[in-house]
Every structure is written in C-alpha cells, then in structure tokens.
Amino acid sequence: MLVGELLKKYRTEKMKKQKQWVGNVISPSFYAKVEKNIHRITVDDLIELLHYNKISVLNFFSKLDRQEQSQNAFK
C-alpha cells in the first residue's frame, strides 16, 4: 500500500471529504493527486496532515510497514 492509498483509507473511514481532510495544510487539488499516487507528498506536509487529523505518525507508518512486509512475503 502506498502513502496515498493509506491516506485515502483513513479519510474514508472518518467519512470526510478531501477538502475537510486537508484543511489549510495543502490544496485539495494537490491532495487528490496524492491519493491517486500521481504526486508525492513531502514528509513535512504528511506529518502536518496527520497531526491535523489526529492520526499518530508512528501508527500511520507502522501500517505502511506491515503492508510492505506482507507483500514481500509473497515474493
């Protein structure tokens, strides 16, 4: 799972629209491209976005790591 996909999963679980999710952190149009994995988000913006939505940075990255480990197990 990529960063954009995981962000989208969190956002949809909280039933927020993209504009609500990003607030003033980044533009909604840029964020839409992050979710589609067209653009990459900077670490600074990602951390700010996670804090804005009250998501633990460690929890977020541990989910990325677990997903990567399970994908590598099948290779």
C-alpha positions as CSV (number, residue, x, y, z in Angstrom):
1,M,0.0,0.0,0.0
2,L,1.3,3.4,-0.9
3,V,1.1,6.6,1.2
4,G,-1.7,8.0,-0.9
5,E,-3.8,4.8,-0.6
6,L,-3.4,4.7,3.1
7,L,-4.3,8.4,3.5
8,K,-7.5,7.7,1.4
9,K,-8.3,4.7,3.6
10,Y,-8.0,6.9,6.8
11,R,-10.0,9.7,5.2
12,T,-12.9,7.5,4.0
13,E,-13.0,5.7,7.4
14,K,-13.6,9.1,9.0
15,M,-16.2,9.9,6.3
16,K,-14.5,13.2,5.4
17,K,-14.4,14.9,2.0
18,Q,-10.9,15.7,0.7
19,K,-11.4,19.5,1.4
20,Q,-12.3,18.7,5.1
21,W,-9.4,16.3,5.4
22,V,-6.7,18.7,4.2
23,G,-7.9,21.9,5.8
24,N,-5.2,24.6,5.1
25,V,-2.4,22.1,5.1
26,I,-2.2,21.6,1.3
27,S,-4.6,22.3,-1.5
28,P,-7.4,19.9,-2.1
29,S,-6.4,19.5,-5.8
30,F,-2.9,18.6,-4.9
31,Y,-4.1,16.2,-2.3
32,A,-6.4,14.5,-4.8
33,K,-3.4,13.7,-6.9
34,V,-1.6,12.3,-3.8
35,E,-4.4,9.9,-3.2
36,K,-4.2,8.8,-6.8
37,N,-0.4,8.4,-6.5
38,I,0.2,11.0,-9.2
39,H,2.0,13.3,-6.8
40,R,4.2,12.6,-3.8
41,I,3.6,14.5,-0.6
42,T,6.5,15.9,1.4
43,V,7.3,14.4,4.8
44,D,6.6,17.8,6.4
45,D,3.2,18.1,4.8
46,L,2.3,14.5,5.6
47,I,3.2,14.9,9.2
48,E,1.2,18.1,9.4
49,L,-1.8,16.4,7.7
50,L,-1.6,13.5,10.1
51,H,-1.5,15.8,13.1
52,Y,-4.4,17.9,11.7
53,N,-6.5,14.7,11.5
54,K,-5.3,13.5,14.9
55,I,-3.5,10.4,13.5
56,S,-0.4,9.0,15.2
57,V,2.6,9.3,12.9
58,L,4.0,6.1,14.3
59,N,0.7,4.3,13.8
60,F,0.5,5.5,10.2
61,F,4.0,4.4,9.3
62,S,3.6,1.1,11.1
63,K,0.6,0.3,8.9
64,L,2.7,1.1,5.8
65,D,5.5,-1.1,7.1
66,R,3.2,-4.1,7.9
67,Q,1.6,-3.9,4.5
68,E,5.0,-3.9,2.8
69,Q,6.2,-6.9,4.9
70,S,3.2,-8.9,4.0
71,Q,3.6,-8.1,0.3
72,N,7.3,-9.1,0.4
73,A,6.4,-12.4,2.0
74,F,4.8,-13.5,-1.3
75,K,7.8,-12.6,-3.5
